[in-house]
């Protein structure tokens, strides 16, 4: 949803007046920011009212036309489900295809009239209580359908419906404040200066490059950004494009959220989830950013960026993928700028989808060595994560010791700093406390005594962990 559309919808909902919108636009020209934020700042709109404009609850369809699907396609999907069932009723089908009873009953009626299903009994004299079973011709036709496409899951939504919902749930208009950022990072030792950089970057919904020396929490920081993203979004189980099916909902990466509406008020083909957080590391290839057509099952798996829409996509260890950084950015140069992506079916059909996600690149390498300035300009925010100060390092060490039930020893800690870090000129890394304490715990378990932070334990942990000339 762009700024113009937002203003029009707020006017249509009578939440603001033409005068309010004009004054907010004047303030936006003077002070910048988004139109919604300016309306809130002027007191013409509450934060809750603004957030509600970016929430949508897909209504359940009552006809195949409302579902955006061909009636024959629905009937064939129902028949494939029926081939795996014995005796079944309408409720069994609606639960599997995620369509309303009215739509599913129409498909059952079609299959019965074509002799693919037969009625085996009924709890009473109403159609909704019929018990069905697949016939011989039905089994044969179902086998043909499964050969053509082995997808047996919830009914898909149309591409148009998906785009419409994804646009409303856009990451561009999330409401993030300083308190939310601090709460999300409360489990980490992070400087105020770094938090002051992270907050505006997330609030803007623009791409971010996190860089700096290894072992200082860049990956953890990138993953934590997902905890800042507010609200829940609807994701479809699958999308139908050009007669082809694309499975989108991924139970590994998509975490369902508590329902906000009564089940009967929402299209069951959509799952309410926390905003997605997709993490890809050194295994990332260009192929993972394209539709993955399974030649055996004959349907597609959505690419990573499509699964990440309305959420967060972290490219970890950027620069260490098999694919060259320039190739990756070349693939995304248009999506990053225009917030749309183009995908291609194996039939040759190209179609456009939203590229609506907070993209975070995390790297140990120097940005200038990865890409040229033209590419860096397209990544809006560059945030350096440096090494901890001695004070931060001690705070991390204390927290790690507490997590393992080990009493922190100031004497042993000073011994560690003085006789190892300073004497050997080894830089502090935020990951060292966890690694050193892990060694202390391992040694204690081996010797069958409680772990303790002593001079001997610290010295042994250092010698086991570090490789120094």
Legacy VTK file of the C-alpha trace (Angstrom):
# vtk DataFile Version 3.0
C-alpha trace
ASCII
DATASET POLYDATA
POINTS 469 float
0.000 0.000 0.000
1.628 3.296 -1.091
1.244 6.714 0.550
-1.457 7.853 -1.882
-3.518 4.697 -1.368
-3.204 5.025 2.410
-4.496 8.582 2.346
-7.418 7.581 0.124
-8.362 4.637 2.358
-8.189 6.736 5.528
-10.494 9.289 3.882
-12.867 6.559 2.685
-13.010 5.142 6.231
-13.767 8.683 7.524
-10.884 8.372 9.968
-9.471 11.689 8.770
-10.714 14.694 6.834
-9.346 16.347 3.694
-8.008 19.137 5.922
-6.205 16.620 8.148
-4.600 14.965 5.124
-3.516 18.319 3.673
-1.863 19.363 6.947
-0.148 15.985 7.267
1.199 16.321 3.720
2.500 19.815 4.559
4.259 18.406 7.631
5.669 15.523 5.568
7.169 17.994 3.075
8.751 19.979 5.911
9.920 17.194 8.214
9.865 14.028 6.087
8.622 10.697 7.351
5.612 8.679 6.282
2.158 10.158 5.895
0.697 7.851 8.539
3.335 8.811 11.101
2.677 12.495 10.412
-1.061 12.009 10.943
-0.333 10.330 14.285
2.137 13.078 15.275
-0.511 15.734 14.545
-3.048 13.889 16.665
-5.443 13.209 13.792
-5.021 9.451 14.055
-4.006 7.014 16.790
-1.223 4.465 16.369
-3.812 1.693 16.773
-5.997 3.127 13.990
-3.004 3.421 11.681
-1.852 -0.145 12.413
-5.355 -1.438 11.648
-5.078 -0.071 8.107
-2.275 -2.550 7.451
-4.131 -5.567 8.741
-6.381 -7.703 6.639
-8.529 -10.750 7.333
-9.273 -12.648 4.086
-12.993 -13.399 4.029
-14.097 -16.997 3.448
-15.390 -17.637 -0.100
-18.903 -18.980 -0.585
-18.534 -19.835 -4.274
-15.747 -21.101 -6.513
-15.736 -17.696 -8.199
-15.169 -15.935 -4.872
-12.365 -18.416 -4.179
-10.754 -17.379 -7.473
-10.592 -21.013 -8.602
-12.087 -23.006 -11.448
-14.846 -25.347 -10.173
-13.315 -28.256 -12.070
-9.949 -27.666 -10.392
-11.633 -27.736 -6.968
-13.454 -30.976 -7.821
-10.215 -32.596 -9.007
-8.397 -31.554 -5.825
-11.238 -33.010 -3.740
-11.073 -36.247 -5.736
-7.333 -36.581 -5.074
-8.017 -36.193 -1.358
-10.855 -38.719 -1.600
-8.479 -41.284 -3.113
-6.602 -41.402 0.208
-9.729 -41.693 2.350
-12.119 -44.538 2.988
-15.602 -43.479 3.893
-15.689 -39.718 4.419
-18.050 -36.806 4.873
-18.169 -33.137 3.981
-16.355 -32.112 7.162
-13.437 -34.414 6.321
-13.055 -32.705 2.951
-13.392 -29.131 4.207
-10.725 -29.820 6.815
-8.301 -31.014 4.123
-8.945 -28.634 1.247
-9.536 -25.634 3.581
-12.605 -24.461 1.677
-15.989 -23.546 3.082
-18.720 -26.192 3.215
-20.671 -24.486 0.441
-17.745 -24.613 -2.000
-16.656 -28.148 -1.048
-20.234 -29.452 -1.263
-20.472 -28.160 -4.811
-17.364 -30.168 -5.706
-18.771 -33.313 -4.054
-22.013 -32.907 -5.970
-20.068 -32.565 -9.242
-18.019 -35.719 -8.509
-21.127 -37.675 -7.531
-22.938 -36.705 -10.729
-19.923 -37.844 -12.784
-19.913 -41.201 -10.962
-16.515 -40.570 -9.353
-18.049 -40.721 -5.855
-20.988 -42.605 -4.437
-23.084 -42.037 -1.335
-22.593 -44.844 1.207
-24.989 -43.606 3.845
-26.208 -40.603 5.804
-26.769 -39.661 9.432
-30.027 -38.045 8.324
-31.673 -36.937 5.094
-29.551 -33.796 4.486
-26.707 -33.666 1.964
-24.310 -32.283 4.557
-24.513 -35.578 6.473
-23.789 -37.851 3.499
-20.968 -40.367 3.732
-19.063 -40.821 0.475
-16.646 -43.343 -1.020
-14.645 -43.183 -4.215
-15.759 -45.415 -7.111
-13.656 -47.478 -9.513
-13.789 -44.799 -12.243
-13.065 -42.204 -9.546
-9.935 -44.062 -8.422
-8.730 -44.348 -12.016
-9.291 -40.638 -12.666
-7.641 -39.684 -9.351
-4.558 -41.712 -10.368
-4.387 -39.762 -13.626
-4.694 -36.476 -11.761
-1.966 -37.454 -9.282
0.344 -38.336 -12.167
-0.229 -34.885 -13.668
0.242 -33.130 -10.298
0.822 -34.914 -6.989
-0.204 -31.916 -4.874
-2.719 -33.041 -2.239
-3.103 -30.225 0.222
-5.182 -27.149 0.996
-6.706 -25.345 -1.957
-4.539 -22.505 -3.279
-5.394 -18.820 -3.480
-5.101 -16.848 -6.691
-2.031 -14.762 -7.440
-4.199 -11.647 -7.400
-5.492 -12.458 -3.906
-1.987 -13.119 -2.614
-0.624 -9.852 -4.019
-3.530 -7.893 -2.571
-3.050 -9.279 0.948
0.756 -9.017 0.852
0.551 -5.357 -0.184
-1.698 -4.487 2.747
0.573 -6.302 5.230
3.647 -4.486 3.901
6.786 -4.306 6.011
7.151 -0.665 4.940
4.554 0.591 7.378
5.384 -1.342 10.529
5.326 0.709 13.719
8.617 0.280 15.617
9.627 2.390 18.595
12.674 2.585 20.823
11.089 0.605 23.667
10.344 -2.322 21.317
13.943 -2.334 20.089
15.331 -2.349 23.630
13.004 -5.162 24.686
14.024 -7.281 21.701
17.730 -6.860 22.505
17.405 -7.154 26.291
18.998 -10.638 26.227
22.154 -9.248 24.584
24.861 -6.831 25.649
24.480 -4.189 22.962
25.664 -0.573 23.168
23.185 2.293 23.052
24.996 3.652 20.007
24.339 0.436 18.108
20.672 0.337 19.159
20.255 3.904 17.913
21.372 2.711 14.482
19.310 -0.468 14.441
15.980 1.118 15.381
15.597 3.576 12.473
16.864 0.950 10.017
14.158 -1.539 11.007
11.467 1.130 11.172
12.278 2.218 7.615
11.874 -1.341 6.306
14.892 -0.863 4.042
17.838 -3.178 3.326
20.622 -3.353 5.922
24.276 -4.402 5.774
25.714 -5.547 9.118
29.488 -5.925 8.979
32.490 -6.204 11.258
35.016 -8.700 12.654
33.844 -12.296 13.213
32.591 -13.537 16.560
30.886 -10.341 17.690
27.217 -11.140 17.321
26.297 -10.018 13.820
24.262 -13.145 13.116
22.581 -12.962 16.530
21.755 -9.301 15.979
20.343 -10.031 12.527
18.155 -12.858 13.863
16.991 -10.699 16.784
15.656 -8.127 14.337
12.822 -10.563 13.658
11.649 -10.115 17.239
11.146 -6.401 16.630
8.735 -6.859 13.739
5.243 -6.263 15.127
1.987 -7.954 14.321
1.023 -11.107 12.494
0.449 -11.684 8.782
-1.644 -14.059 6.699
0.205 -16.515 4.467
-1.511 -18.874 2.010
-0.811 -22.574 1.980
-0.351 -22.366 -1.783
-0.759 -20.030 -4.759
-2.122 -20.870 -8.199
-0.493 -19.123 -11.167
-1.166 -19.986 -14.792
-2.700 -23.304 -13.811
0.413 -24.220 -11.783
0.645 -24.677 -8.000
3.258 -23.057 -5.759
3.493 -24.307 -2.165
4.283 -21.292 0.031
3.464 -22.028 3.683
6.516 -23.641 5.259
5.996 -25.124 8.760
9.758 -24.980 9.346
10.025 -21.219 8.826
6.475 -19.969 9.350
5.247 -19.907 12.945
1.442 -19.771 13.382
0.110 -16.995 15.614
-2.978 -17.018 17.865
-6.141 -16.279 15.844
-7.399 -12.705 15.863
-10.824 -13.506 14.421
-13.360 -16.288 14.787
-12.411 -19.175 12.507
-15.643 -18.845 10.528
-14.770 -15.242 9.614
-11.464 -16.022 7.868
-10.679 -17.892 4.659
-9.134 -21.170 5.951
-6.711 -21.254 3.003
-4.678 -18.598 4.862
-2.598 -19.146 8.007
-2.068 -16.311 10.473
1.653 -16.335 11.290
4.257 -14.254 13.022
6.108 -12.159 10.472
8.465 -14.591 8.709
12.170 -14.754 9.532
14.153 -16.589 6.847
17.878 -17.199 7.399
20.175 -18.293 4.560
23.917 -18.750 5.006
26.778 -20.061 2.953
24.494 -22.620 1.323
22.551 -19.913 -0.542
22.548 -20.284 -4.321
20.788 -18.402 -7.105
18.610 -21.448 -7.670
17.108 -21.000 -4.205
15.815 -17.609 -5.355
13.831 -19.122 -8.213
10.770 -21.346 -8.278
11.742 -24.940 -7.565
9.751 -27.272 -9.837
9.681 -30.869 -8.653
9.611 -33.031 -11.779
8.121 -35.931 -9.817
5.365 -34.187 -7.843
4.758 -31.645 -10.663
4.308 -28.568 -8.512
6.558 -25.773 -7.230
8.142 -24.836 -3.933
8.241 -21.082 -3.338
11.690 -19.450 -3.353
13.129 -18.091 -0.113
12.324 -14.450 -0.798
8.668 -15.282 -1.458
8.496 -17.147 1.869
10.065 -14.100 3.552
7.516 -11.580 2.238
6.125 -9.241 4.918
8.995 -10.292 7.170
12.770 -10.588 7.454
15.294 -12.218 5.119
18.806 -12.596 6.547
21.685 -13.413 4.192
24.301 -14.563 6.688
28.023 -14.881 5.907
27.472 -12.682 2.867
30.381 -13.116 0.479
31.020 -16.730 1.452
28.263 -18.252 -0.673
29.032 -20.354 -3.719
27.426 -17.594 -5.763
29.453 -14.399 -6.197
28.164 -11.382 -4.221
27.776 -9.399 -7.435
25.675 -12.163 -8.970
23.412 -12.197 -5.937
22.980 -8.441 -5.963
22.465 -8.448 -9.719
19.600 -10.879 -9.129
18.126 -8.520 -6.538
18.981 -5.104 -7.916
15.477 -4.535 -9.298
13.604 -6.106 -6.351
15.563 -4.039 -3.818
14.760 -0.803 -5.635
11.222 -1.424 -6.885
10.071 -3.860 -4.197
8.756 -6.259 -6.802
10.223 -9.504 -8.138
9.674 -11.549 -11.286
9.423 -15.328 -11.254
9.202 -17.719 -14.199
7.256 -20.956 -14.548
8.782 -23.863 -16.468
6.156 -23.118 -19.128
7.930 -19.815 -19.783
5.251 -17.660 -18.174
6.655 -14.752 -16.151
4.718 -13.096 -13.370
5.256 -10.355 -10.826
5.122 -10.754 -7.042
5.814 -8.351 -4.167
9.362 -8.200 -2.824
8.262 -6.911 0.552
10.787 -7.808 3.215
13.510 -6.387 5.374
16.680 -7.779 3.768
19.710 -7.991 6.061
23.165 -8.870 4.759
25.644 -9.950 7.442
29.337 -10.294 6.652
32.788 -10.606 8.210
34.375 -9.214 5.065
35.029 -5.600 4.183
32.042 -4.253 2.217
34.318 -2.523 -0.328
35.918 -5.896 -1.108
32.526 -7.484 -1.778
30.705 -5.049 -4.030
31.244 -1.667 -5.637
29.785 1.625 -4.448
26.894 1.433 -6.913
25.638 -1.691 -5.158
26.340 -0.357 -1.681
24.156 2.671 -2.424
21.228 0.323 -2.943
21.656 -1.048 0.582
20.190 1.787 2.597
21.731 1.175 6.028
25.295 0.050 6.813
25.845 -0.868 10.452
29.263 -1.828 11.779
29.357 -4.200 14.743
32.755 -3.801 16.391
34.531 -5.588 19.186
33.288 -5.131 22.752
34.890 -2.794 25.262
36.392 -4.396 28.364
33.291 -3.321 30.280
30.946 -4.956 27.762
33.174 -8.037 27.637
32.949 -8.403 31.417
29.171 -7.978 31.320
28.905 -10.732 28.699
31.211 -12.987 30.732
29.125 -12.471 33.866
25.925 -13.274 31.997
27.385 -16.475 30.497
28.660 -17.627 33.910
25.215 -17.015 35.444
23.576 -19.041 32.683
25.793 -22.021 33.604
25.419 -21.579 37.367
29.092 -20.581 37.750
30.134 -17.913 40.232
31.972 -15.114 38.435
35.495 -14.558 39.815
36.846 -11.030 39.442
40.342 -12.282 40.265
40.277 -14.989 37.577
38.782 -12.529 35.088
41.547 -9.993 35.698
44.065 -12.820 35.296
42.470 -13.631 31.929
42.666 -10.029 30.728
46.153 -9.289 32.050
48.053 -12.494 31.345
46.387 -13.503 28.097
44.559 -10.774 26.215
46.878 -7.877 27.061
50.157 -9.774 27.219
49.521 -11.664 23.981
47.790 -8.684 22.325
44.660 -10.691 21.472
41.565 -8.612 20.635
38.380 -9.142 22.615
35.491 -10.846 20.833
31.925 -11.067 22.112
31.885 -14.823 21.419
34.906 -15.587 23.637
33.094 -15.682 27.015
30.707 -18.394 25.842
33.546 -20.380 24.270
35.813 -20.113 27.323
33.023 -21.018 29.760
32.029 -23.977 27.575
35.580 -25.299 27.928
35.449 -24.807 31.705
32.182 -26.765 31.845
33.572 -29.553 29.611
36.666 -29.941 31.801
34.556 -30.037 34.968
32.225 -32.693 33.573
35.184 -34.824 32.572
36.701 -34.594 36.059
33.279 -35.011 37.666
33.207 -31.872 39.757
31.230 -28.654 39.665
32.550 -26.085 37.146
34.325 -23.130 38.718
35.999 -20.026 37.313
39.551 -20.394 38.602
43.005 -19.411 37.312
43.677 -23.026 36.342
40.302 -23.451 34.614
40.717 -20.204 32.651
44.276 -21.137 31.611
43.194 -24.587 30.441
40.230 -23.164 28.521
42.475 -20.607 26.806
45.060 -23.180 25.732
42.374 -25.554 24.425
40.494 -22.901 22.465
43.014 -20.496 20.957
45.589 -21.235 18.301
48.395 -18.728 18.660
51.811 -18.553 17.038
LINES 1 470
469 0 1 2 3 4 5 6 7 8 9 10 11 12 13 14 15 16 17 18 19 20 21 22 23 24 25 26 27 28 29 30 31 32 33 34 35 36 37 38 39 40 41 42 43 44 45 46 47 48 49 50 51 52 53 54 55 56 57 58 59 60 61 62 63 64 65 66 67 68 69 70 71 72 73 74 75 76 77 78 79 80 81 82 83 84 85 86 87 88 89 90 91 92 93 94 95 96 97 98 99 100 101 102 103 104 105 106 107 108 109 110 111 112 113 114 115 116 117 118 119 120 121 122 123 124 125 126 127 128 129 130 131 132 133 134 135 136 137 138 139 140 141 142 143 144 145 146 147 148 149 150 151 152 153 154 155 156 157 158 159 160 161 162 163 164 165 166 167 168 169 170 171 172 173 174 175 176 177 178 179 180 181 182 183 184 185 186 187 188 189 190 191 192 193 194 195 196 197 198 199 200 201 202 203 204 205 206 207 208 209 210 211 212 213 214 215 216 217 218 219 220 221 222 223 224 225 226 227 228 229 230 231 232 233 234 235 236 237 238 239 240 241 242 243 244 245 246 247 248 249 250 251 252 253 254 255 256 257 258 259 260 261 262 263 264 265 266 267 268 269 270 271 272 273 274 275 276 277 278 279 280 281 282 283 284 285 286 287 288 289 290 291 292 293 294 295 296 297 298 299 300 301 302 303 304 305 306 307 308 309 310 311 312 313 314 315 316 317 318 319 320 321 322 323 324 325 326 327 328 329 330 331 332 333 334 335 336 337 338 339 340 341 342 343 344 345 346 347 348 349 350 351 352 353 354 355 356 357 358 359 360 361 362 363 364 365 366 367 368 369 370 371 372 373 374 375 376 377 378 379 380 381 382 383 384 385 386 387 388 389 390 391 392 393 394 395 396 397 398 399 400 401 402 403 404 405 406 407 408 409 410 411 412 413 414 415 416 417 418 419 420 421 422 423 424 425 426 427 428 429 430 431 432 433 434 435 436 437 438 439 440 441 442 443 444 445 446 447 448 449 450 451 452 453 454 455 456 457 458 459 460 461 462 463 464 465 466 467 468
